[in-house]
Amino acid sequence: MDTYYARFLLAHHAAHPELASSSYDDQLAALMAAWMGTSDAYSNGLGALGHVAVELVTNDAALHRAWAREHGPTVPRGTAIPGPVGAVARRVLAARVLGAQLDAFAPDVVYVQDMFALTRRQLDAQRARGRMVAGQIASPPPAAERLQGYDLIVTSFPHFVARFEAQGGRSAYLPLAFNERLLADLPTGEPPEHQVVFVGGVGARGHAAGTALLERLSTRLPLEVWGYGAEQLRPGSPLRERHRGEAWGLEMLRVLARSRVCLNRHIDVAGGHANNMRMFEATGAGTLLCTEAAPNLSELFTPGREVLAYEDEDDLVEQVGAALDDEPGRRRTAAAGHARTLGEHTYARRMAELAELLERVRAERRGV
């Protein structure tokens, strides 16, 4: 079960208005083909291992209406209305459809990538049916009461494992990865169009410190920015001139593939650990990653040989400047990071690790 950015869904459906009347299977296929987030990396990777796995999207009302047309249940009025009234109707529809889908598929394991997507009551209902419920998180978690509705919490934050287990839950560390199936759709062998790029959230809400850093860097580096939240930028922000719009899914990865250097920074809840998906997307796309120095970064990449790791703003500017001045060296480091990701950080490999983890915990629950 996965949740998509609301702004991405708006853009996706605006670009494909014909989907509103399409079948559920066609809508789901179009959504997966956009390569947003993990797309169908989980179901594809688990399927390759012999498991039967399906993707359920928790917050796409058009997709839910299509399922309801074909299978039931009744669609409440107002799901297409904007504002609070429509939001309530869409939540009701989502609960009905997701419940019906889970009953129809009757899975052994429900794997939830947005741990706010199901209420504690819904979690308990799935477990009461004998299903193992696992959650995945790399963001601020829900309250302990909801966390305790999961049999397992998988996290790419190393420091979260002990935190969740101290609250009485079962938790395991599993890094994020790169969807290697995207490579066929990415440009190769072309000279980079962009010097230094940042792709992600900007603006005040949740990214104040990171946005302030990008504002300063925009006066020191040939920086271009893609991302959401630009409407929150202050009127005089230098990022307004550097902002190139929003880029989602495959479009975002093509931006990375056409860039010499990708800047990365983590949210505060990461606790100073290297974690986010952008590290694997940037290196997977073949660009040079410049990310924060972190105590666990060397477990994922070799700083200085496969990625650049900066200690502070001045160090970042110095390292990126040196990379831009040394194209052969930049290419060597980018190629080494690319090879590391394709060798160790693909979703095909991660799904093998996840399947083993889920099987082990599921066996423990059954007392095997």
C-alpha positions as CSV (number, residue, x, y, z in Angstrom):
1,M,0.0,0.0,0.0
2,D,1.5,3.3,-1.1
3,T,0.6,6.9,-0.9
4,Y,1.5,9.5,-3.6
5,Y,2.2,13.2,-3.3
6,A,-1.1,15.0,-3.9
7,R,0.6,17.5,-6.2
8,F,1.9,14.7,-8.4
9,L,-1.5,13.1,-8.6
10,L,-3.0,16.4,-9.7
11,A,-0.3,16.8,-12.4
12,H,-0.7,13.2,-13.5
13,H,-4.5,13.4,-14.0
14,A,-4.3,16.8,-15.6
15,A,-1.9,15.4,-18.2
16,H,-4.1,12.3,-18.7
17,P,-7.7,13.4,-18.5
18,E,-8.8,10.3,-20.4
19,L,-7.9,8.2,-17.3
20,A,-11.1,9.4,-15.5
21,S,-13.2,7.0,-17.6
22,S,-10.5,4.3,-18.0
23,S,-10.6,0.9,-16.2
24,Y,-8.9,0.3,-12.9
25,D,-6.2,-1.8,-14.5
26,D,-5.4,0.8,-17.1
27,Q,-5.3,3.6,-14.5
28,L,-3.0,1.6,-12.3
29,A,-0.7,0.8,-15.2
30,A,-0.5,4.5,-16.2
31,L,0.3,5.4,-12.7
32,M,3.0,2.9,-12.4
33,A,4.4,3.9,-15.8
34,A,5.0,7.4,-14.4
35,W,7.8,5.9,-12.3
36,M,6.9,8.0,-9.3
37,G,8.6,7.0,-6.1
38,T,9.0,3.3,-5.9
39,S,6.3,2.8,-8.6
40,D,5.8,-1.0,-8.8
41,A,9.3,-1.9,-7.6
42,Y,7.9,-3.8,-4.7
43,S,5.4,-6.0,-6.5
44,N,7.8,-6.5,-9.4
45,G,10.7,-7.4,-7.2
46,L,8.7,-9.7,-4.9
47,G,7.0,-11.3,-8.0
48,A,10.4,-12.1,-9.4
49,L,11.1,-14.1,-6.2
50,G,7.9,-16.2,-6.6
51,H,5.6,-14.2,-4.4
52,V,2.2,-12.9,-5.5
53,A,2.2,-9.1,-4.8
54,V,-0.1,-6.2,-5.9
55,E,0.2,-2.5,-5.5
56,L,-2.7,-0.6,-3.8
57,V,-2.6,3.2,-3.9
58,T,-4.2,4.8,-0.9
59,N,-5.1,8.3,-2.0
60,D,-5.9,8.3,-5.7
61,A,-9.7,9.0,-5.8
62,A,-10.0,8.5,-9.6
63,L,-8.4,5.1,-9.2
64,H,-10.8,4.3,-6.3
65,R,-13.8,5.4,-8.3
66,A,-12.7,3.0,-11.1
67,W,-12.5,0.1,-8.7
68,A,-15.9,0.9,-7.2
69,R,-17.4,1.1,-10.7
70,E,-16.1,-2.4,-11.5
71,H,-16.4,-4.2,-8.1
72,G,-18.3,-1.9,-5.7
73,P,-18.6,-0.5,-3.0
74,T,-20.9,2.5,-3.4
75,V,-19.1,5.8,-4.2
76,P,-20.2,8.5,-1.8
77,R,-21.3,11.8,-3.2
78,G,-18.8,14.7,-3.6
79,T,-15.6,12.8,-4.2
80,A,-14.8,15.1,-7.1
81,I,-15.5,18.3,-5.1
82,P,-12.5,20.3,-4.0
83,G,-12.2,21.5,-0.4
84,P,-13.1,19.9,3.0
85,V,-16.4,18.4,1.9
86,G,-14.7,16.6,-1.0
87,A,-11.8,15.5,1.2
88,V,-14.1,13.8,3.6
89,A,-15.9,12.0,0.8
90,R,-12.6,10.9,-0.7
91,R,-11.5,9.5,2.7
92,V,-14.7,7.5,3.0
93,L,-14.3,6.2,-0.5
94,A,-10.7,5.2,0.1
95,A,-11.6,3.3,3.3
96,R,-14.3,1.4,1.5
97,V,-12.3,0.6,-1.6
98,L,-9.1,-0.4,0.2
99,G,-11.0,-2.6,2.6
100,A,-12.8,-4.3,-0.3
101,Q,-9.5,-4.7,-2.1
102,L,-7.8,-6.3,0.9
103,D,-10.7,-8.7,1.3
104,A,-10.6,-9.6,-2.4
105,F,-6.8,-10.2,-2.5
106,A,-6.7,-11.8,1.0
107,P,-3.0,-11.2,1.4
108,D,-0.7,-12.9,4.0
109,V,1.1,-9.7,4.5
110,V,-0.1,-6.1,4.2
111,Y,2.9,-3.8,3.7
112,V,2.1,-0.1,4.3
113,Q,4.5,2.5,3.0
114,D,2.5,5.4,4.6
115,M,2.0,4.6,8.2
116,F,-0.7,7.3,8.5
117,A,-2.8,5.7,5.7
118,L,-4.6,3.3,8.0
119,T,-6.2,4.0,11.4
120,R,-5.5,1.8,14.4
121,R,-9.0,0.3,13.9
122,Q,-8.2,-0.6,10.3
123,L,-4.8,-2.1,11.3
124,D,-6.5,-4.2,14.0
125,A,-9.1,-5.4,11.6
126,Q,-6.4,-6.7,9.2
127,R,-4.6,-8.4,12.0
128,A,-7.8,-10.0,13.2
129,R,-8.1,-11.6,9.8
130,G,-4.8,-13.3,10.4
131,R,-2.8,-11.0,8.2
132,M,0.6,-9.7,9.2
133,V,0.8,-5.9,8.9
134,A,4.1,-4.3,8.3
135,G,4.8,-0.6,8.0
136,Q,7.7,1.3,6.4
137,I,8.8,4.8,7.5
138,A,11.5,7.4,6.8
139,S,9.7,10.5,8.2
140,P,8.2,11.7,11.5
141,P,6.2,8.7,12.8
142,P,2.6,8.6,14.0
143,A,1.7,8.3,17.7
144,A,2.7,5.2,19.6
145,E,-0.9,4.0,19.7
146,R,-0.9,3.6,16.0
147,L,2.6,2.2,15.8
148,Q,1.5,-0.6,18.1
149,G,-1.0,-1.7,15.4
150,Y,1.9,-3.0,13.3
151,D,3.6,-6.4,13.6
152,L,6.8,-5.0,12.1
153,I,8.1,-1.5,11.3
154,V,10.8,-1.3,8.6
155,T,12.8,1.9,8.5
156,S,15.7,3.3,6.6
157,F,16.6,5.4,9.7
158,P,19.1,3.4,11.7
159,H,18.3,5.4,14.9
160,F,14.6,4.6,14.6
161,V,15.0,0.8,15.3
162,A,15.8,1.1,18.9
163,R,13.3,3.9,19.4
164,F,10.4,1.7,18.1
165,E,11.5,-1.4,19.9
166,A,11.7,0.6,23.2
167,Q,8.0,1.3,22.6
168,G,7.3,-2.4,22.5
169,G,7.3,-3.0,18.7
170,R,9.3,-5.1,16.3
171,S,11.5,-3.0,14.0
172,A,14.3,-3.6,11.4
173,Y,16.6,-1.5,9.4
174,L,16.4,-1.6,5.6
175,P,17.9,1.1,3.3
176,L,16.1,2.5,0.4
177,A,17.2,1.8,-3.2
178,F,17.1,2.5,-6.9
179,N,14.7,1.0,-9.4
180,E,17.1,-0.4,-11.9
181,R,14.3,-0.9,-14.4
182,L,14.3,2.8,-15.0
183,L,17.7,2.7,-16.8
184,A,16.1,1.9,-20.1
185,D,14.3,5.2,-20.1
186,L,17.2,7.4,-19.0
187,P,19.5,9.3,-21.4
188,T,23.1,7.9,-21.7
189,G,26.2,9.2,-23.3
190,E,24.8,12.7,-23.7
191,P,26.7,15.8,-22.4
192,P,25.2,17.2,-19.2
193,E,22.8,20.1,-19.7
194,H,22.9,21.2,-16.1
195,Q,25.8,22.0,-13.8
196,V,24.5,21.7,-10.2
197,V,20.9,20.6,-9.5
198,F,18.7,20.2,-6.5
199,V,15.4,18.3,-6.7
200,G,13.0,18.3,-3.8
201,G,11.0,20.4,-1.4
202,V,11.7,24.1,-1.0
203,G,9.8,26.7,1.0
204,A,9.0,27.3,4.6
205,R,7.0,24.2,5.6
206,G,9.3,21.5,6.7
207,H,12.3,22.7,4.7
208,A,13.2,26.1,6.2
209,A,16.9,25.3,7.0
210,G,17.5,23.4,3.8
211,T,15.9,26.2,1.8
212,A,18.1,28.8,3.5
213,L,21.1,26.8,2.6
214,L,20.0,26.6,-1.1
215,E,19.4,30.3,-1.1
216,R,23.0,30.9,0.0
217,L,24.4,28.3,-2.4
218,S,22.6,29.9,-5.3
219,T,24.9,32.9,-5.0
220,R,28.0,30.7,-5.0
221,L,27.3,27.9,-7.4
222,P,25.6,27.5,-10.9
223,L,22.6,26.0,-9.2
224,E,19.2,25.0,-10.7
225,V,16.3,23.9,-8.6
226,W,13.3,21.7,-9.4
227,G,10.7,20.9,-6.7
228,Y,7.5,21.7,-4.9
229,G,6.8,24.5,-2.4
230,A,8.2,27.4,-4.5
231,E,5.0,29.4,-3.8
232,Q,6.2,29.5,-0.2
233,L,9.5,31.2,-1.0
234,R,9.9,34.7,0.3
235,P,9.5,37.5,-2.4
236,G,13.2,38.3,-2.6
237,S,14.4,34.7,-2.5
238,P,17.2,34.1,-5.1
239,L,15.7,30.6,-5.6
240,R,12.8,32.2,-7.5
241,E,15.1,32.8,-10.4
242,R,16.7,29.4,-10.1
243,H,13.5,27.4,-9.8
244,R,12.7,25.4,-13.0
245,G,9.3,24.0,-11.9
246,E,8.2,20.7,-10.5
247,A,9.7,17.4,-11.7
248,W,8.1,14.1,-10.8
249,G,9.0,10.4,-11.5
250,L,10.8,9.8,-14.7
251,E,11.0,13.5,-15.6
252,M,12.9,14.1,-12.3
253,L,15.3,11.2,-13.0
254,R,16.0,12.6,-16.5
255,V,16.9,15.9,-14.9
256,L,19.4,14.1,-12.7
257,A,20.8,12.1,-15.6
258,R,21.5,15.3,-17.5
259,S,23.3,17.0,-14.6
260,R,26.9,17.1,-13.6
261,V,26.3,17.3,-9.8
262,C,23.2,16.6,-7.7
263,L,23.1,18.3,-4.3
264,N,21.4,16.4,-1.5
265,R,20.3,17.2,2.0
266,H,18.2,15.3,4.6
267,I,15.3,16.4,6.7
268,D,15.8,17.0,10.4
269,V,14.2,13.7,11.5
270,A,17.0,11.8,9.8
271,G,19.1,12.7,12.8
272,G,22.2,13.3,10.8
273,H,22.1,9.8,9.1
274,A,22.4,9.2,5.4
275,N,19.1,7.8,4.3
276,N,17.0,9.3,1.6
277,M,16.0,8.0,-1.8
278,R,17.7,10.8,-3.7
279,M,21.1,9.4,-2.9
280,F,20.2,6.2,-4.8
281,E,18.3,8.0,-7.6
282,A,21.2,10.4,-8.3
283,T,23.9,7.7,-8.4
284,G,21.6,5.3,-10.2
285,A,21.0,8.0,-12.9
286,G,24.7,8.4,-13.3
287,T,25.3,11.9,-11.9
288,L,27.7,12.8,-9.1
289,L,26.1,12.9,-5.7
290,C,27.1,15.5,-3.2
291,T,25.5,14.8,0.2
292,E,26.1,15.4,3.9
293,A,28.9,13.6,5.7
294,A,27.1,11.2,8.0
295,P,28.2,8.5,10.4
296,N,26.6,5.7,8.3
297,L,27.4,7.1,4.8
298,S,30.4,4.8,4.4
299,E,28.1,1.8,4.8
300,L,26.3,2.8,1.6
301,F,29.0,4.6,-0.4
302,T,32.7,5.4,-0.1
303,P,33.0,9.2,0.4
304,G,35.5,10.8,-2.0
305,R,35.6,7.8,-4.3
306,E,31.9,7.1,-5.1
307,V,30.2,10.3,-3.8
308,L,31.1,13.7,-2.4
309,A,30.4,14.2,1.3
310,Y,30.4,17.7,2.7
311,E,30.9,18.8,6.3
312,D,29.5,22.3,6.0
313,E,28.5,24.9,3.4
314,D,32.0,26.1,2.6
315,D,33.2,22.5,2.2
316,L,30.3,21.8,-0.1
317,V,31.1,24.8,-2.3
318,E,34.8,23.8,-2.4
319,Q,34.2,20.2,-3.4
320,V,31.5,20.9,-6.0
321,G,33.7,23.7,-7.5
322,A,36.7,21.2,-7.7
323,A,34.4,18.6,-9.4
324,L,33.2,21.1,-11.9
325,D,36.8,22.0,-12.8
326,D,37.9,18.4,-13.1
327,E,35.5,16.7,-15.6
328,P,37.5,13.4,-15.9
329,G,37.6,13.2,-12.1
330,R,33.9,14.0,-11.8
331,R,33.0,11.3,-14.3
332,R,35.2,8.7,-12.5
333,T,33.5,9.4,-9.1
334,A,30.0,9.5,-10.7
335,A,30.7,6.2,-12.5
336,A,32.0,4.6,-9.2
337,G,28.8,5.7,-7.4
338,H,26.7,4.4,-10.3
339,A,28.4,1.0,-10.1
340,R,28.0,0.8,-6.3
341,T,24.3,1.5,-6.6
342,L,23.7,-1.0,-9.4
343,G,25.7,-3.6,-7.5
344,E,24.3,-3.2,-4.0
345,H,21.4,-0.7,-3.9
346,T,18.7,-1.9,-6.4
347,Y,15.2,-2.8,-5.5
348,A,15.7,-6.3,-6.9
349,R,18.3,-6.8,-4.2
350,R,16.3,-5.0,-1.5
351,M,13.2,-7.1,-2.2
352,A,15.2,-10.2,-1.6
353,E,16.2,-8.8,1.8
354,L,12.7,-7.7,2.5
355,A,11.1,-11.0,1.6
356,E,13.5,-12.8,3.9
357,L,12.7,-10.4,6.7
358,L,8.9,-10.7,6.3
359,E,9.1,-14.5,6.1
360,R,11.1,-14.6,9.3
361,V,8.8,-12.4,11.3
362,R,5.7,-14.1,9.9
363,A,7.1,-17.5,11.0
364,E,7.7,-16.1,14.5
365,R,4.1,-14.8,14.7
366,R,2.8,-18.3,13.8
367,G,5.2,-19.9,16.3
368,V,7.0,-21.9,13.7
